[in-house]
Amino acid sequence: MPLDPSYLEYPHRSYGMDHDRYDWSMLVDRKPVAWPGGKRLALWVNVSLQYFPLNQQGKPFAPVGGMTTAYPDLRHYTLREYGNRVGIFRCLKAFDKYGVKPTFAVCGRVAERYPYLLNRLVERGDEIIAHGWHMDAPHYGGMDEGDEAMLMERTLDTLRAKTGQPVEGWLSPSKSQSARTPDLLVEHDVKYMCDWINDDMPYNFRTSAGDIVAMPLSTELEDRFIMQANLHSESEYADQVQDAFDYLYAEAAEQGGRMLALSIHPWMLGQPHRIGKLEQVLEYITGHDGVWTASAGEICAAWQSAQ
């Protein structure tokens, strides 16, 4: 039976996008972006410093990368803690060795539990963005709006107070949002969010409180996704990142500046048997003259200026 015509009649039914959050556009047709210094590719290395509670509730869903066995799941809990105790410092050495400027997505609970680590990042001058309160406190559809606002405020207030930074970027736990999350972010003075991964470049996103920039943080090139979820090897991780770089770098020569977003977890790549592959990737990318390594906030600001 054919569909009744009324099936296709609903709010925002239109050519392109069926909503008014952002404009429909093809990447190839957009205004070319010129990065500072005439660079072809902006490298955004996002490092997630996460806290997974041992008494995980998993409501309304289990956090990505969280506990998987019966309480107390010390096997996974201590592995995640390894990243904040050991792995992160190997990553910092790699960034400094290759002149990479990372961005750190930090849970509010990490700021409370690891003051030395947070102070180390602040002293280095690294940008801190919010990564939710902890990984078992998601923002999700059906969540009470007041509860979500309080959770967001608690996270941002804690990070802003402990870092002295404006903390203008946001990455939700598990990249999960409610329908109101972008609006609440703007109301709490957040300038860009990293949860929407439907593009290779930043784009403008409308909310009831004003505009915010969507900064797509690739899941496909995330270390945890490649090696833990897809069960690929460390060498395959390096191959995929380098392949993505080669393609975007060549594309940028024809269509204007591009962005390569790498999502890193110290409990994954900070392991002694994996850190060499991170170094390999960074050495390869920074070995090209047309690469601009910058924080997420700097890339966002440069993109806005180019518009």
N, C-alpha and C positions, 0 to 999 in steps of 0.2 A: 504494500500500500504506500502511495506517495505521502510525503509529509504534508500536513496542513500548513498553509502559508503563515499562519499565526505563530508557528514554531520559531520562525526567524524574526519575530517582532519582539524586541526587548530593549530596555534602556541602553543608549550608546551604540545601537546597531548602526554601523557606518563602515565606510571603506577603510581598510587598514586595521586599526585597533578597535575593539569593542568596548573601550573604556576611555576615560579622559585623563589618565594618570601621566601619559607621555605620548609624544607624537610618533606616528609610524614613519619609518624612514629606512632606506637601504644604506648600509655603511659606505658603499662605493659612491653614493650620490651626495654624501655630506661634504660640507666645507672642509678642505684639508686643514689639518692641525700642524702647526710648526712649534716644536718643542724648543726650549731655551738653548741658545748656542747652535741652532740649526741641526740638532740631533734628530735622528730618524725614529728611535724607539725609546720609550720611557720604561725603565725597569722598576717595577714595584714588588719588593720582597716583603710579604706580610708574615710575621711570626706570631703565632697564637700561643699565649701563655695562659693555660687553662687550669681550672680546678674542678675535679670530678668528686662529689661527695661519696664517701664510702657507703653511707646509708642511702643510696640512690632510690628515689621514689618512682621515677620513670613515668610521670604523669604530665600531659596526656600521652607521651611516647618516651621511649628510652632515648637518652641523649646519644647522638652520634659519637662513637669512640668511647662510650661509657662502660660501666660495669656490666658483665655478662653472666657471671655465676652467682651462686647463693652467697648471701652475706656471711662473713666479710670477704669480699672478693679482693684479697690482698694482691693477688697476681697482677690484676689490671690497675688497681689503685696505685701500687708502688711503681709500676712502669710509667704511669702518667706523671707521678711525682719526680721520677728520674729526670724528666725534661727540664723541670724548674730547678733542680739541684745540680745537675751535671751537664746534660746535653746543651743547654742554652749557652754555656760558656764556650763550648766548642764552636757553636754557630757564630758567636760574637767574634771569635778569632778569625773565622773564615770571612766574615763580612769586612773586617778591618784589613785583612790581607789583600783583598781584591777591590777595596775602595767602594764597597756597596753600602748604600744608605737604607737600612731597614726601617720598617714600621712595626710596632708591637701592639697587637690586639690583646688587651689584658682584662681578665675577669676581675670584678670588684673584690672577690674573696682572695684572689692572688695578691692584690695590693695589700690586703690585711695580713696575710699569712707569710708573705715573703718581702718584708720591707727592704732588706738589703738588696735584693734583686731589683726591685722597683727603683730604688735610689741610684743604683748603678746605671740603669737605663736613662734616668733623668739627667744624671751627671754627664753622660755621653752626648746628650742633646738629641736623643732619639724621640720621634713622635709616638705618643701613646694614643690609641683609640680604644673605645669601650667594647668589651666582648661579653656584655651581660653580667649578671651578678655571679653566677656559676653555671656550669654546663648542664645541670639538672634543674635549671630555672628558666625554661624556654618562654618565648613570646609566641602565642599561638592563636588560631582562630577559635572564637568562643570564650576567650579569656575576658574576665571582667575588666572593663576599661580603667576603672579606678585602681585595680590591683596592678595592671600593667604599668600605668603611669607612676605608681609608687615604686615599683621594681626598677623602672628605668631611672627615676630620680635618685634612688639609693645608689645605683651603680655609678651614675655620672657624678654625683656629689662626692662620693668616696674617691674616685679617680682624680677629679679636679682638685680636691683638697690635698691629696697625697703627692700629686705630681707638680702642682702649680701651673699646669697647662690648661688651655681652654677645652681640650678633649672634644674635638669637633667631628670625629669620625665614629662610626658604629658598625659592628659586626655582631649579629645576633647569635646566641648559642644554636648550633646546628643550622644556621642561616634561616631560622624559622621566624615568621612574622604573623601578626594578626592583620586584619584589614585596616586597623587604626595605627599600626606601628609607625609608618612613615610620617603621619600627621603628628603623632606624639613626639617623634624625634625632632621635628622642626620646632615644636613648642618648647622643647628643652635645649634649644640652641645648637643642635647638631647640624652640620653643613653637608655631610655626605654619608651614605650608607653603602655597605658592601655585600648585601644579601642577594640582590638580583643579579643573576649571571647570564642574562639573555643578550649579551653584547660583548664585543672586544674592546670597546671604548666607553668612556664616561658618557652619560646622557642626562638631560634634565628631567626631573620627576616632579609632578605636581601633587600638592597636598592641600588640605583645607586651611592650613596655617601658613602656606607659602611654599616656595620651591625648595627642593633638596636635590643633590646630585647623586645619581646611582653610579657607583664605582664597581664594575663587575670584577669580583675576585674569583677567578676560574676554579671550579671544582675538578675539572678534567685534569688539571696540572697540579693538583694538591698531592703532597707526598703520601698522606694517609689514604687517599682515594686510590692512588695508583698501586701502592705496595700492600696495603692492608685489605682494602675492599676488592680490588681487581687481582690481587695476588701476583703482581708483576715484580720482577727482581729490581735490585738497586740499579743495575746497569740499564734495564729497560726504562726506569724512571729518568735517568740522565739522557737516554736517547730521545725520549718523548719531549722533554723540555728543550733540548737542543733543536729538535725538528720544528717545534713550535716557534722557537726564536728565528730560525732560518727563514721560515715562511713569512712571519710578520715583518722581519727586517727587509726582505725583498719586496713585500707588498707596500711597505712604507716608502720605498724609493719611487713608486708609481702613483700612490694615492694619498700621500701625506702621512704625518706621524702616527705611529701605532703604540700600543701599550702591551707589555708582557707582565702579567700578574702571577706571581708564584706564592702559593700558600704553604707555609712550612710549620711543622710541629717539632719542637726540640726533642720530644720523647720518641720521635721517629728518626729524623735525620741527624739528631745529635748522638746517635749510637756510634761506637767506635768503628763498626763495620759498614757504616753508611756515610759518615761525615766526609769521607773522601769523594763521594759522588756529588755532594753539595759543592765541594771545592772545585771539582771538575766542571760542573755546570757554570759556576760563577766565573771561573777562569775563561771559559769559552765565550761567554756572553760579553764580559768586560774587555775581552781582547779585540772587540770591534769598536772603531772610532765613533760610530754614530749612535752610541748608547748613552742615555742620560739616566743615571741612577738617582732616584729621589724618593722622598717620603710620599705616602698617599695624599696627604694634604697639599704638598707642593705640586703634585701631578694634577690634582683636582683644580687648584688655583690657576695653573698654566692652561689647562683645558678651557676653563671659564674665560680667561683672557683672550684665547684664540677664537672664541665665539663672537 
